[in-house]
Amino acid sequence: MIDDLIRDLQLLWKADSVIAKIWAQVMARRFGLFALAGLIGVFGLGMANVAGFFGLQASLGSVWAAAVVALADFVLAGLVLLLGRTARPGAELELALDLRRIAVESVEADAQDLKETVDALGQEIRHTRESIASFIHHPLDAATEKLLIPAALSLFRGLRQKKSET
């Protein structure tokens, strides 16, 4: 019973560690994608700065090319941000959550069994204590109840069996 509880607690610990590992991987993936989006945004800002510089230097030649590249960088950065925001754990998280739920149910069942066993043991101890107290306070009553009555019943059963055999 205690072994089952320990086994179920170990299973629960393993399920929780798998869930934590999955979420850590998701967070690392999100962080990487957000960092990439930030880097692309910095490049877009750099290109916007170059476009502004060229815009002040020359009228309409290379300015629009730099502006288009900067705009494309900003759009790409936005797409990477959306991709990073929508990154979710896969089906393995659902499996790990099911495993965790089963482990919790097993731990609860084992704990309930252990509680019932301890309660029964406590009841048995109280009953034994009451029997000993009864025997100490009323030894003849206890001896009659525990010894004489079962002996008489056994004797009567034995006589009945002999009578029915003959």
N, C-alpha and C positions, 0 to 999 in steps of 0.2 A: 504494500500500500504506500509506504513512504518512498519506495523505489519508483513507483509509478508517478508520484508527485514530483520527484526530482527529475525523472525523465521528461515529464511534461513541461517543467520549468525550463529545462535545457532546450527543449524544442521551441518554447516561446522565445527564449533568448536568441536562438538562431534565426527565427523568423523576424524578430525585431532588427537583428543585425543585417539581414538581407534587405529589409525595407530601408534601413538607414543607408546602406551602400547604394541602393538604386536611386534614392533621392540625392545622395551626394554626387552620383554620376550625372543626373539631370541638372543639378545646380552647376557643376563644372562645365557641362555642355552649354548651358545658358550663359555663363560668365564668359566662356570663350567666344561665343557668337556676339555677345554684347561688346566685348573688347574689339573684335573684328569690325563691328559696325562703328565703333568709336574711331578706330583707325581710318576707316574709309571716310567717315565724316571729317576727320582732320585733313585728309587729302582733298576732299571737296572744298573745305574752307581754304586750303592753300591755293587750289585752282581758282576759287572765287577771288582771292586776293590778287593772283596773277592777272585774272581777267579785268579786275578793276584797275590794276596798274596799266595794262595794255589799253584799256579804255581811255585812260587819261593821256596816254602817250600817242596812240594812233586812233584814228577815227572809227572805222568799222571793219578792219581786216582780221587780224588774229584775235581780236576781242571776242567776237562771237564764237569762235572755235573754242576758246578757253571757257567761255560761259556755258556752252553746251556740255563740255566735259565736266565742269563743276556741277551742273544740274544732274547729269547722269550719275555722278558720284553720290549726290544727295539722295537720288531715287534708289540707288543700290544700297546705300546705308539704311534707308527706311525699310527696304525689303528684308535685309538681314536682321534688323530689329524685330520686325514682325515674325520672322522665322524663329528667332531666339525666344520671343515671348510665347509662341505656341508650342515650344518643345515640351513634350509630356513623356512620362515614363511609359514603357511598353507593357505588354501583357504579363511580363514577369512580376510586375508590382501587384497585379490582381491575384496571381498565384500565391505570392508571399503574404498578401493580406488574408487570403483564404486559409493558408497554413497557420497564420497567427490566430485567426478566429477559432480554428479547430483546437489549437494548443491551449487557448484560454478556456474553451469549454471543457477540455480534459482536465486542466488544473482545477477548475471549479468543481467538476465531478469528483476528482480525487480528494479535494479539500472537504467536500460534503461527506464522502465515505469516511474520511479520517475523523470528522466531527461526530458522525454517528457512532463510530467505534469508541471514541473517547467518552461519549455520553453513555453508551452501554456499559463501558468499564466503570464509569463513575456510579451508575445505577447498581451495578453488581457489588461494588465496594460498599455503597450505602446499605444494600440488602444484607451483606455479610456483617457489617457493623451492627445493624439492628438485630441480626440473629445472635451475635455474640453478646450484645447487651441484654437481650431477652434471656439468654441462657444464664448469664451472670445474675440477673435479678430474679429470675424464676427458673431455677435449674430443673425442678420436677416437671413443670409444665412443658419446658423445652424438650426434656428427655421423653416425655409421653408423646409429644407431637412428632419428634424426629425419630424415635426408636420404637416405642411400644406400638403405636398405630400401624406403621409399616410392617412390623413383625407379626402383628395379629392378622392383618390383611393377607400377608404371605402364607400364614398358617391356614387360614380359611380357604384360600385358593388351592393349597396343596391337598387339603381334605376333600374339596370338591372334585379335584382331578382324580383322586384315588376312588372316590365314590362312583364317578362316571366311568372309570375303567373297569370296575367290577360288574 
